[in-house]
């Protein structure tokens, strides 16, 4: 018997024995489980087919001789045979393409079962139940109890979703993210003045212009200087107090209002946090000098409102 066949038999027996010990011997049999039966059957078929194919091609390399028609050109005296595509291979290739198109279009259509689809359906059911329970609970609370409940809920959501970047105390973890205990920091205000902002803080793409754009929009005010930018940045970051109020009145109040609390459809509130502002950030994300904060689509509207209530309570020192 040729050695290659002998080795083929040895390898096949060894692999089948290993399969038996691993799957059947150690598990105490199939126990009537059709999935295990199919899996072991596939493993056995794979072993036999693999060994057969290896033997076939090894024997072919041992005994076959090259023949066929050479192409007209050669490289350093080395010729190349014409190699037409094997018919069987071509048929399998085309059949695989047809099967692939069928699979994506009809075999596994969009509305078939998926774990993501099941999760999304469960979320809808949960949110519906949550909204019903929430409405019932709110009916029994006073206005003060409702406000405290929203803050408590917001803290829970914050700790689950936001603390990774903003920290347990919402201080931004040494500049890794925005410090939410204050409305704006000096660096943040200065960056927006210099570069502008387009963060959907109004719920739409209502962009704030950069330094040059501010002056173009306010013809009555001379070009804002670096010193004035430093002053107004400190003024805004200090809660709309201190030096820089004259710069704010001349360059910023036209859009943000005299008190900095914004104007509807024009500019956001930069004096204090409010529910609309925080909700828009959660809905659309925000890009600033630190980096980009993603949108939080997985939170429902009540959760976003609760997070807003919690962050507002932080800035008030509650």
C-alpha positions, 0 to 999 in steps of 0.5 A: 500500500502506498505510504500516502494512503496509509498516512491518510487512514492513520490521520482519519482514524486519529481525527475521528477518535479525537472527535469521538472523545471530545464530543461524545465520550466526554459528554456522555453521548448525544442525549437525543440532541439533533444539533449535536448529531448534525455537528458531529456528522459535519465534523466527520464529513469534513475530516473524510473530505479533507483527507481525501482531497489532500491524498488526491492532490499529493498523489497527483503531484507524485505521478502526473506529468505536465501536458497541454498547449503552451502559450506563445511567449515564455520567460527565460525559457520557461513556458506557460500552459493554457489553463482554461477555467475548469467547468465545475469550478465555473459552475460553482462560482456562478452558482455561488453568486446566484445564491448570494443574491438570493440570500441577501434579497429573499433568503434573509430579508430585512424583516427577518428575525435578528437580535438587534430587531428583537432588542429594538422591539423590546425597547419600544415595549419597555418605553411604552410601559415606562411612559405609562408608569411614569405618567401614573406616578407623576399624578400622585406627586406635588410639583416639588416632588416631581422636580426632585424625582426628575433630578434623582432619575437624571442622576441615575441615568447620568451615572449609567451613561455619562460618568465615563467621560464626565466623571462621577462628580461631573467635573470632566475628569481633568479636562477629558470632557466638559465640566458640567458644574459650570455652564461654560469655561473660559477656554470653551468660550474663547474657542467658540468666539475664534472658530464659531460653532455649529452644534445644533444647540437650538435643535437645528443647524443654526451656526454661530459665526467665527470671529470675523463673522461676528464682526460682519454681522454687527457692523456697528462694532469694531473688530474685536481684539484679542484682549476683548476676547479674553475679557468677554470669555472670562465674563461669560465663564464667570456667570455673566459678571465681572469685566467684559460686560461692555464687550458682551453688550457690543458684540454678543448681546444682539444674538444671546440677549443682554442677560446671555439667556439666548433668543429663540431661533437665534442663539442658545442660552450661555448664562445657565443650563436649560432643558432645551439646550441639554436635550439638543446636545443629547439629541445631536451631540456636540463638537468643541475644543476638547473633542466630539461628544456623540448623540445619545439616541438610546435615551428616551425623551423622559430620560433626556429631560431627567438628565437635564434636570440633574445637570441644571441642579449641579450648576445651581449647587443643589 
